[in-house]
Amino acid sequence: MSTKPIIISASPHVHSDRTSKKLMYDVVIALIPAFLVSLYVFGIGALIVTAVAVISCLLFEYLIQKYLLKAAVTINDGSALLTGILLAFNLPSNLPIWMIIVGSLVAIGVAKMSFGGLGFNIFNPALVGRVFLLISFPVQMTMWPTALENQIKIADAVTGATPLGIIKEGLQFGETMTDLSSKIPNNLDMFLGFTGGSLGEMSIIALLIGGLYLIYKKVITWHIPVTMLFTMSVITGIFWMINPEQYANPLIHLLSGGAILGAFFMATDLVTSPMTKKGMVIFAFGIGLITVVIRLFGAYPEGVSFAIIIMNAFVPLINKYFKPRRFGSKIKSKIM
């Protein structure tokens, strides 16, 4: 008697009538508010960076699948489109086009397709592309255009480095947080997005709108973003209370850099995040902890990208120790 083999596919596993394609496009929709803010703040540069990243990601995935892997072309599933947008969101708006293309090749060719494509990649492709560019071209990747350079007249706009970069450099040269308070944008500017930085990491309100949309649509759950941001708040709050002149307050850490973008859109990637809620909490706690360690004691002023990639590597181990209860298994109970 012959039996049919049971085929177990790779993640993401979604138990609903929605497809991975629909989920990908929901995330794309959620990124629209932040993209519009980036167009307003950075102008045509934001459009060029995003268009180049998206087109090159789609092109590389098509070419690799059709001519190298000789497999079915799946560029319509939305994953390459989303990778391109997220990669662009992690880049400055003045980055040379050829560098964007190189980053797209690394994201798609190395971080995604070399593992077998969607569902098999271990690391978030967009973040791998971003980290590769940051390590390979640190000068170009840290030359942040400002609102004034794009002919948008905004009071108190940052001229040059990001808020985290200003704090990191100032503290290294002996300045205090009181001295630096006049050099960094106020909380309202950071909340609205009128600061220097990557395309998608400036406007907190736009990112929160998109993140809440994803939670409402049940594309993601609250466990990763809330745990990650709470962990960052608690740890930075402790250091700030110990020495407020040497450490920024938690609100600055949450409103600047890639904390919100990473929490809602990068760490919650269905393929590279844990399957269970307990696993998600452990995963997000690790991201928050590593981010703070890099920001406070590392060479880089920002650490979200590195933290997520590091914790991506631990996801298989987390999934192993926090497995969901098997269907049909007995629940142990005590008889009183």
Secondary structure as UniProt FT lines:
FT   HELIX           20..30
FT   HELIX           32..42
FT   HELIX           44..63
FT   HELIX           64..68
FT   HELIX           75..77
FT   HELIX           79..89
FT   TURN            93..94
FT   HELIX           97..105
FT   HELIX           106..110
FT   TURN            111..112
FT   HELIX           113..115
FT   TURN            118..120
FT   HELIX           125..136
FT   HELIX           138..141
FT   HELIX           148..150
FT   TURN            155..156
FT   HELIX           163..172
FT   TURN            173..174
FT   HELIX           177..180
FT   TURN            181..183
FT   HELIX           187..192
FT   TURN            199..200
FT   HELIX           204..216
FT   TURN            217..218
FT   HELIX           223..242
FT   TURN            244..246
FT   HELIX           250..255
FT   TURN            257..258
FT   HELIX           259..261
FT   HELIX           262..266
FT   TURN            267..268
FT   TURN            270..272
FT   HELIX           277..297
FT   HELIX           304..321
FT   TURN            327..328
//
